């Protein structure tokens, strides 16, 4: 593609950081991973940060940390990547899919509350594309019903709500470090929490159930766990990028602002609403169009890598077949988002000329 959907930000300092790891001879999780976690903690002002092998594993670990398992209900928005619901189902829990607001594509407040039962252990909302959730509402609901909030913030590193970073508002938040994300380690994820007990349990679980901070010769394995670590090599990539995270966020905000100004006059294209009192990190820039598939193919033929926004899970065979997955109603908001959302190219270093090419092609596609 002449204009790709995303280009990862890879500063020249990455090679230096990786070489330090190679020279040390210690390639698996270690000091560099700790430094990367500390840089995230300092940026977010989150008390505890755990780097893991990927975001899906991170969500699974978070759910297990609060005791989610068979007999429990986890509420998930229907419009999201399948990994969100997969992680809950893997624990043995049941998943209830609820609608999203068709304007924001975030979990619908009314449908969320209607889905809560005595078995609701956790709500797993998604701060989709970098748009923060309304935590004023979510925290009121949590206080009323007593569930945990595990936030799938795969796309939202750097986003803020009410002056606080996403990653400090939910009981546990999980970010992705996939190459499409603001900060990437190739593959990887981050778990954040301000709860010491949960952090200690998750740290143990990602290390085979090992008691944290044991000396090598005194290792104790107090529980069953898995291997979910992030290596020093991967962490070095993320650590080099973290130096520039504020600059990267400002640039993406400016690119999104320019897109909005260019797109506003185009008939047939509309923009999602953004959460009030929040800062959108713009991992993805999404628009709504009619005949999305046709528009997307026209853009691709011109060398512009457009993509669907995400998936309406209840339309996918895996979730139709799964007995522990259920939903109510038409999920019309999710269906609208699934059929009309279009992700446009957005990446750090994108030029005005590239944005103009995207917008001109989009205008031509929706008017022809």
Steps between C-alpha positions, in 0.01 A plus 500: 500500500620852423336622820486226766249487782775527759877533523660413834718772649852354504762756609867436433563453873323162485809336351711633784258374766477156339879480470531567873280198564694283254830605655369410846430144389173508695223492240196389696306714748731696726637845573393658169146372545496655848621832360228492235234431765635786711484740205133409443425533872658845512314615189158374610552556873381145552634323808556161341584412139559146375632436149362181345522307174184652347182689583268198475708312755497813715119511504487130590746554786300800626177300503664207678645741757150601613388138510297482178413143403214259432165634623606863470366748248723749318333779303672596173405752229396326179706733280862415570780273382422133585792488746295691759233232530744215434702585809189482718377174347842338547462543878184288489268793567186585305499810282207731442539720194334841525443775247716805441399859447490538119648851524800420723532122442555468878295276729137612527422615855135394506563156354797444730293563811215284371740207453629496860398196705592349836769303313670806348859479615652749258418757235755500220446826306722607210643850458484452126746661255643719780168659604471482882204352683267707716640397837272731693212274392693172529620569854149595615372173356780305665417650837134408455550137389843403630667359187862547390594716203766340280566744215610384158705805409692329221489818290509765771848554641524877554124563508358685800168545676435775753868595505612145586666252269319192377676231697428657840119500500389135478577227752734357236580638153669315216679662203631352176852543363413367152669680206181700428518659845662827606777315684591154370728214596403291198265294715429571863265647755490703820288443809452794737333522840519700821413194709807345665335163569379458141839610365684246714268218391535587130877529529511151647260359241708626205804325656358144528345574843836595650508705819619848389846623600636162606873443464580241231599228748190560716231505232158406626210412271190565707239473225442381145604757241624545147783658306380842386821702521626774264867460408778756541537508120136600451505742792803679351290592195225649716743673734662690212159625383384613845742792493283662233151400611378852579621623161334207326166567670506869409581420139214250474258750651609757240462247217150412623404867521615553141303196383185631668531839333554340158218248537236730652377641163464157337141384466460131577777479760439547872726491804450305825432696816776524757459459874450825691771614743751272330813489284482263200836334417401419137652160459253479211314772309154370410217643291149378417401454136222333304597202282816456706628197308477683167667812640776294658576316177517827303754639747707183486509505121659844530769366734336620822480233769155548656354238733177413680467645851448177696259207531144447618572187699153348495522474119813282518465119487711434810273706724181367341612146582630567851239398760655725765460809280161672486344834416166674497332728251603595149837654592418763241772743612764232461367399160505860383862542610597167341342589166593869478829563686809554287851540639717745305881515496648680799858478621774716641690666219197514270521804273234752405528379141429142606196609700374704207536197274296290743227761535479564124468128434236470772300789354514344156396161637192622685378729220553280194 
